[in-house]
Amino acid sequence: MPFSPNHLAELNLLLQFPSISTQEGIKVHAHSAAPETVRAAESLFAKGLISQKDGGYLTPLGCEAVEFTQKLQSMLTSA
């Protein structure tokens, strides 16, 4: 099953979270962010990966997802 555009938006949003510290989060501003980014944040919140529907902090499951996403990105971009 290929990644859907919604999945890609979620993966791209996960990559924006700081992976070094769980004390840092992000804010997705509904009035200025792309609609797919707003939807991705809402979806990640519904899945329990982030703490707020507009960003917030990574949950423990979200931290794991970011780690996997970073590894996948690294594998796909390595020469």
Secondary structure as UniProt FT lines:
FT   HELIX           5..14
FT   TURN            15..16
FT   TURN            22..23
FT   STRAND          26..27
FT   TURN            30..32
FT   HELIX           35..46
FT   TURN            47..48
FT   STRAND          50..52
FT   TURN            53..54
FT   STRAND          55..58
FT   HELIX           60..77
//
